[in-house]
């Protein structure tokens, strides 16, 4: 049986940015996003705020993400950054069906918090 095309599906860049921001805050060693969002803030903050510190661009079904976060003191920059890249890629691809080609990560600071 052939699937019928009943219309188009478009996903806004902000939606993908929000998914990336939520996923990044779930990684151990991420204190907060550059926009000041912590893991505890996710449930009680607006969608617009959740995408601060995150930029996602969708072009022809391909996603590029730029994300900036503060690292909790005592964690490995390399390991946490790789975990962020993998978690963000997996979350976006699972939730949207889009292909993530790049997740560029900037460690913008170190925090004494251990979120």
C-alpha positions as CSV (number, residue, x, y, z in Angstrom):
1,X,0.0,0.0,0.0
2,X,1.4,3.4,-1.0
3,X,1.5,6.2,1.5
4,X,-0.5,9.2,0.4
5,X,1.1,12.6,0.8
6,X,-1.6,14.6,2.7
7,X,0.5,17.7,3.3
8,X,3.7,19.2,4.4
9,X,5.4,19.2,7.8
10,X,7.6,22.1,8.7
11,X,9.6,22.4,11.9
12,X,10.8,25.8,13.1
13,X,14.4,26.4,13.9
14,X,13.3,27.5,17.4
15,X,11.7,24.1,18.1
16,X,15.0,22.3,17.2
17,X,16.9,24.8,19.3
18,X,14.7,24.1,22.3
19,X,15.1,20.3,21.8
20,X,18.9,20.8,21.7
21,X,18.8,23.0,24.8
22,X,16.8,20.5,26.9
23,X,19.0,17.6,25.8
24,X,22.2,19.5,26.7
25,X,21.0,20.3,30.2
26,X,20.4,16.6,30.8
27,X,24.1,15.8,30.4
28,X,26.1,15.4,33.6
29,X,28.8,18.1,33.8
30,X,26.7,20.8,32.1
31,X,26.1,23.4,34.8
32,X,23.9,25.7,32.6
33,X,23.5,26.8,29.0
34,X,25.1,30.2,28.1
35,X,21.6,31.7,28.4
36,X,21.6,30.8,32.1
37,X,19.3,27.8,31.9
38,X,19.9,24.9,34.3
39,X,18.5,21.4,34.4
40,X,16.1,22.6,37.2
41,X,14.8,25.5,35.1
42,X,13.6,23.3,32.2
43,X,10.2,22.4,33.5
44,X,9.3,26.0,34.6
45,X,10.6,28.2,31.9
46,X,9.4,29.3,28.5
47,X,10.3,27.8,25.1
48,X,11.9,31.0,24.0
49,X,14.2,31.0,27.1
50,X,15.2,27.4,26.6
51,X,16.8,28.1,23.3
52,X,19.1,30.8,24.7
53,X,22.7,29.8,24.2
54,X,21.6,27.5,21.3
55,X,21.2,28.2,17.6
56,X,19.9,25.6,15.2
57,X,19.6,26.0,11.4
58,X,17.6,23.7,9.3
59,X,18.5,23.6,5.6
60,X,17.0,21.0,3.3
61,X,16.3,18.6,6.1
62,X,19.8,18.9,7.5
63,X,20.5,20.5,10.9
64,X,23.5,22.4,12.2
65,X,23.5,23.3,15.9
66,X,25.7,25.8,17.7
67,X,25.5,25.5,21.5
68,X,27.3,27.2,24.4
69,X,27.4,25.9,28.0
70,X,29.2,26.3,31.3
71,X,31.0,23.2,32.5
72,X,30.7,22.1,36.2
73,X,34.1,22.2,37.9
74,X,35.8,18.8,38.1
75,X,34.3,17.4,34.8
76,X,36.3,16.6,31.6
77,X,35.7,19.3,28.9
78,X,36.3,16.7,26.2
79,X,34.0,14.0,27.6
80,X,31.1,16.4,28.6
81,X,31.3,18.1,25.2
82,X,31.2,14.8,23.3
83,X,28.3,13.7,25.5
84,X,26.5,16.9,24.7
85,X,27.1,16.5,21.0
86,X,25.8,12.9,21.1
87,X,22.8,13.6,23.3
88,X,21.7,16.7,21.2
89,X,22.1,14.8,17.9
90,X,20.1,11.8,19.2
91,X,17.3,13.9,20.6
92,X,16.8,16.0,17.5
93,X,17.0,13.0,15.1
94,X,14.6,10.9,17.3
95,X,12.0,13.7,17.8
96,X,12.1,15.3,14.4
97,X,13.4,12.8,11.8
98,X,15.8,15.4,10.6
99,X,19.5,14.6,10.0
100,X,21.9,16.4,12.3
101,X,25.2,17.1,10.4
102,X,27.0,19.2,13.1
103,X,26.7,20.0,16.7
104,X,29.3,22.7,17.5
105,X,30.0,23.2,21.2
106,X,31.6,26.1,23.0
107,X,32.5,25.8,26.7
108,X,31.8,29.4,27.8
109,X,32.9,29.0,31.4
110,X,33.4,26.9,34.5
111,X,30.9,26.8,37.3
112,X,31.5,25.7,40.9
113,X,27.9,24.2,40.8
114,X,27.7,20.4,40.3
115,X,24.3,20.1,38.5
